[in-house]
Amino acid sequence: MVILKNIIKTKADISADYYIEGREPKGFMKISIVDGEVLEHENAGYGSVHVKYELRRLTQVDNPPKEKTVLWY
């Protein structure tokens, strides 16, 4: 599980703080809306691949939520 917080979408990019298993340390990722490439990343662990996938998915949403929990198994 990863919790995305402070999700911010602009015309050029989307970014979020993230917490693996809901705990510290906090990570941060910003990706380009145009090509989905990672622009900035402060890695917090193994769940960052899920953060990237979810941020790419949220680029298609007009008004993304400010917070999102992502589960996988």
C-alpha positions in Angstrom: 0.0 0.0 0.0 1.1 3.5 -0.7 -0.6 6.8 0.3 -0.3 9.7 -2.1 -0.8 13.1 -0.4 -0.7 16.7 -1.7 -1.5 15.7 -5.3 -1.0 18.7 -7.5 -1.7 18.8 -11.2 -0.7 21.6 -13.5 -0.8 21.9 -17.3 2.7 20.4 -17.5 3.1 18.0 -14.6 1.5 16.1 -11.7 3.2 15.5 -8.4 2.6 14.0 -5.0 4.2 13.2 -1.6 3.9 9.5 -0.9 4.2 7.2 2.1 4.9 3.5 1.7 2.6 1.5 4.0 1.4 4.9 5.3 4.7 5.5 7.2 7.7 7.8 7.1 10.0 8.4 5.4 8.1 10.5 2.9 8.9 10.3 -0.8 8.1 12.7 -3.6 7.5 12.2 -7.3 6.7 14.6 -10.1 6.0 13.4 -13.7 5.5 15.1 -17.0 1.9 15.0 -18.3 3.1 15.0 -21.9 5.3 11.9 -21.9 5.0 10.4 -18.4 8.7 10.8 -17.6 9.8 11.3 -14.1 11.0 14.9 -13.6 11.8 14.7 -9.8 11.9 11.8 -7.4 12.9 11.5 -3.8 12.7 7.7 -3.3 11.1 6.3 -0.2 11.3 2.7 -1.0 9.9 -0.2 -3.0 6.5 1.2 -3.7 7.6 4.0 -6.0 6.7 2.0 -9.1 3.1 2.1 -8.0 3.3 5.8 -7.4 4.5 6.4 -10.9 1.7 4.2 -12.3 -1.0 6.0 -10.3 0.3 9.5 -11.2 0.3 8.6 -14.9 -3.3 7.3 -14.5 -4.3 10.6 -12.7 -3.0 12.7 -15.6 -6.2 11.6 -17.4 -8.4 12.9 -14.6 -9.6 16.5 -14.8 -9.7 17.2 -11.1 -7.6 14.6 -9.3 -8.1 14.1 -5.5 -5.7 15.7 -3.1 -5.1 12.3 -1.4 -5.3 8.7 -2.7 -4.5 5.3 -1.3 -3.2 2.7 -3.7 -3.4 -1.0 -2.9 -1.8 -3.9 -4.6 -1.3 -7.6 -4.0 
